Amino acid sequence: MFATLVTLIAGMVLKRMNTDHFASAFPEEKYNRIPKENLIVFGIYSVTRNGEGCSFERLVKECFTLFPKAFGFSRYPQWPDSLKFDRPVRTLRQRGWVVGGIKTLFSLTRFGEKVAEETEHLFVSSGIAGKTTPKPLRGADTALVYFLKESAAFRRFLEDREGFSVAEMELRGLLRCTLETPLEVLKQNFQYAENLASDYNEVKLLDFLEACGQALSEKEG
């Protein structure tokens, strides 16, 4: 089903490419060592910061225009390969960087916006070109871990684990969400925070998030 949809969309993209004016592609050495997930985030960022809605078709167009070697067919590099977006987009949702899907418009969460800004910085920095592999794009991740560990809720948890509780508004603040943020995004951000704590081997922070997860489960109920 997905393959059929993306094939149809690829045809629509190619048809529009004959008439639309595109920005110039980045040199390949500027992006060939950057993960596709980050390139897609930057593609969404590039579209939406101009006030335009980012459909799947528009995302394919933008990414292929900016990063043709990363998103073109291997044998037919002049054509975009829409299937190259399937797995990365699912990964981006799991990380809490992106919301939306093939049948709706894509948008970035606050975490996704930070990643897009970091990626943009790599494009304009002088150190990305050459044979050296760039450092992992973890600045936003480190900032989030620090933010959670410095929070009043985390301190309360360390002082009294058994009696710890967290209100919905405080939980949303911890996950960089507002009261208007959909529950789906809240859950994505929470999963992303848990993944980070695990990656950074922050055992106490993982315990804290597990306690917070109980409040999130009650909200779902």
C-alpha positions as CSV (number, residue, x, y, z in Angstrom):
1,M,0.0,0.0,0.0
2,F,2.7,2.4,1.0
3,A,4.8,1.5,-2.0
4,T,1.9,2.2,-4.3
5,L,1.3,5.6,-2.7
6,V,4.9,6.7,-2.9
7,T,5.2,5.6,-6.5
8,L,2.2,7.7,-7.4
9,I,3.6,10.6,-5.5
10,A,7.0,10.3,-7.1
11,G,5.3,10.7,-10.5
12,M,3.5,13.9,-9.3
13,V,6.8,15.3,-8.0
14,L,8.5,14.6,-11.3
15,K,5.6,16.3,-13.2
16,R,5.9,19.4,-11.0
17,M,9.7,19.5,-11.3
18,N,9.3,20.4,-15.0
19,T,7.6,23.7,-14.2
20,D,8.7,24.7,-10.7
21,H,11.7,26.8,-9.8
22,F,13.9,25.2,-7.2
23,A,16.7,26.4,-5.0
24,S,20.1,25.1,-5.9
25,A,21.2,21.7,-4.5
26,F,23.8,21.6,-1.8
27,P,27.2,20.2,-2.9
28,E,27.3,16.4,-2.2
29,E,30.3,16.8,0.2
30,K,28.1,19.0,2.4
31,Y,25.6,16.3,3.2
32,N,26.9,12.9,2.3
33,R,27.8,12.1,5.9
34,I,24.7,13.5,7.5
35,P,22.0,10.9,8.4
36,K,18.9,10.9,6.1
37,E,16.7,11.6,9.2
38,N,18.5,15.0,9.7
39,L,18.2,15.8,6.0
40,I,14.5,15.1,6.0
41,V,14.1,17.3,9.2
42,F,15.9,20.1,7.4
43,G,13.7,19.6,4.3
44,I,10.5,20.0,6.4
45,Y,12.2,23.1,8.1
46,S,13.0,24.6,4.7
47,V,9.4,24.3,3.5
48,T,7.5,25.3,6.6
49,R,9.7,28.3,7.6
50,N,8.4,30.0,4.5
51,G,4.8,29.5,5.6
52,E,4.1,26.7,3.2
53,G,2.4,23.4,4.2
54,C,4.7,20.4,4.0
55,S,2.8,17.5,2.3
56,F,4.7,14.3,1.5
57,E,4.9,15.3,-2.1
58,R,6.3,18.6,-1.2
59,L,8.8,17.0,1.2
60,V,10.1,14.6,-1.5
61,K,10.5,17.6,-3.9
62,E,12.4,19.7,-1.4
63,C,14.8,16.9,-0.2
64,F,15.5,15.7,-3.8
65,T,16.1,19.3,-4.8
66,L,18.5,20.0,-2.0
67,F,20.1,16.6,-1.6
68,P,19.7,14.8,-5.0
69,K,22.4,12.2,-4.3
70,A,20.8,11.1,-1.0
71,F,17.2,10.8,-2.3
72,G,17.6,9.8,-6.0
73,F,17.4,6.4,-7.5
74,S,20.8,4.7,-7.7
75,R,20.4,3.7,-11.3
76,Y,18.3,6.7,-12.3
77,P,19.7,9.6,-10.2
78,Q,17.6,12.2,-12.1
79,W,14.5,10.8,-10.4
80,P,13.5,11.0,-6.7
81,D,13.1,7.7,-4.8
82,S,10.2,8.2,-2.5
83,L,10.8,4.9,-0.7
84,K,13.9,6.3,0.8
85,F,11.6,8.3,3.1
86,D,9.7,5.4,4.6
87,R,12.0,4.2,7.3
88,P,13.5,7.6,8.2
89,V,10.1,9.2,8.6
90,R,9.0,6.4,11.0
91,T,12.2,6.9,13.0
92,L,11.6,10.6,13.2
93,R,8.2,10.1,14.7
94,Q,9.6,7.7,17.2
95,R,12.2,10.2,18.2
96,G,9.6,12.9,18.6
97,W,11.1,15.2,16.0
98,V,8.2,15.1,13.5
99,V,4.5,14.8,13.5
100,G,2.2,14.1,10.5
101,G,2.2,11.5,7.8
102,I,1.9,10.7,4.1
103,K,-1.8,11.5,4.1
104,T,-1.4,14.8,6.2
105,L,1.0,17.6,6.5
106,F,4.4,17.2,8.2
107,S,5.5,19.6,10.9
108,L,8.4,19.7,13.4
109,T,8.2,19.5,17.1
110,R,10.5,21.8,19.2
111,F,13.1,19.0,19.3
112,G,12.9,18.7,15.5
113,E,13.3,22.4,15.1
114,K,16.5,22.3,17.2
115,V,17.8,19.4,15.1
116,A,17.0,21.4,11.9
117,E,18.9,24.4,13.2
118,E,21.9,22.2,14.1
119,T,21.8,20.7,10.6
120,E,21.7,24.1,9.0
121,H,24.7,25.1,11.0
122,L,26.6,22.2,9.6
123,F,25.8,23.3,6.1
124,V,27.3,26.8,6.6
125,S,30.2,25.7,8.8
126,S,33.6,25.2,7.2
127,G,34.4,21.9,8.9
128,I,31.8,19.6,7.4
129,A,33.6,19.2,4.0
130,G,36.5,16.8,3.6
131,K,37.3,13.3,4.9
132,T,36.5,13.9,8.5
133,T,33.2,12.5,9.7
134,P,31.2,15.3,11.5
135,K,30.4,14.9,15.2
136,P,27.0,13.5,16.0
137,L,24.2,16.0,16.1
138,R,23.5,15.8,19.8
139,G,23.5,19.4,21.1
140,A,19.7,19.5,21.5
141,D,19.8,16.1,23.1
142,T,22.3,17.2,25.7
143,A,20.3,20.3,26.4
144,L,17.2,18.3,27.0
145,V,18.9,15.9,29.4
146,Y,20.3,18.8,31.4
147,F,16.9,20.6,31.4
148,L,15.2,17.5,32.9
149,K,17.9,16.9,35.5
150,E,17.7,20.5,36.6
151,S,13.9,20.5,36.9
152,A,12.1,20.9,40.2
153,A,10.1,17.7,39.5
154,F,13.3,15.7,39.2
155,R,14.6,17.1,42.5
156,R,11.3,16.2,44.2
157,F,11.6,12.7,42.8
158,L,15.1,12.2,44.2
159,E,14.0,13.4,47.7
160,D,10.8,11.3,47.9
161,R,10.4,8.6,45.3
162,E,7.5,6.8,47.0
163,G,5.4,10.0,47.4
164,F,6.3,11.5,44.0
165,S,3.6,12.8,41.8
166,V,3.5,15.2,38.9
167,A,0.6,17.3,37.6
168,E,-0.3,17.3,33.9
169,M,0.8,20.9,33.3
170,E,4.1,20.2,34.9
171,L,4.6,17.1,32.9
172,R,3.8,19.0,29.7
173,G,6.3,21.6,30.6
174,L,9.0,19.0,31.2
175,L,8.3,17.7,27.7
176,R,8.3,21.2,26.2
177,C,4.6,21.0,25.4
178,T,1.6,23.3,26.1
179,L,-2.0,22.5,27.0
180,E,-2.8,22.7,23.3
181,T,-0.2,20.1,22.3
182,P,-2.0,16.9,21.1
183,L,-1.6,13.8,23.2
184,E,0.2,12.1,20.3
185,V,3.0,14.7,20.4
186,L,3.2,14.5,24.2
187,K,3.7,10.7,24.0
188,Q,6.3,11.1,21.2
189,N,8.2,13.6,23.3
190,F,8.1,11.4,26.3
191,Q,9.4,8.4,24.3
192,Y,12.1,10.5,23.0
193,A,13.1,11.6,26.5
194,E,13.2,8.0,27.6
195,N,15.4,7.0,24.7
196,L,17.8,9.8,25.5
197,A,18.1,8.9,29.1
198,S,18.8,5.3,28.1
199,D,21.4,6.4,25.5
200,Y,23.1,8.6,28.1
201,N,22.9,5.9,30.7
202,E,21.1,8.2,33.1
203,V,19.7,5.6,35.4
204,K,18.1,8.0,37.9
205,L,16.6,10.0,35.1
206,L,15.1,6.8,33.6
207,D,13.5,6.0,37.0
208,F,12.1,9.5,37.1
209,L,10.6,9.3,33.6
210,E,9.1,5.9,34.5
211,A,7.3,7.6,37.4
212,C,6.2,10.4,35.1
213,G,5.0,7.8,32.6
214,Q,2.4,6.6,35.1
215,A,0.9,10.1,35.0
216,L,0.9,10.0,31.2
217,S,-0.8,6.6,31.3
218,E,-3.6,8.0,33.5
219,K,-4.0,10.8,31.0
220,E,-4.5,8.3,28.2
221,G,-7.1,6.5,30.3
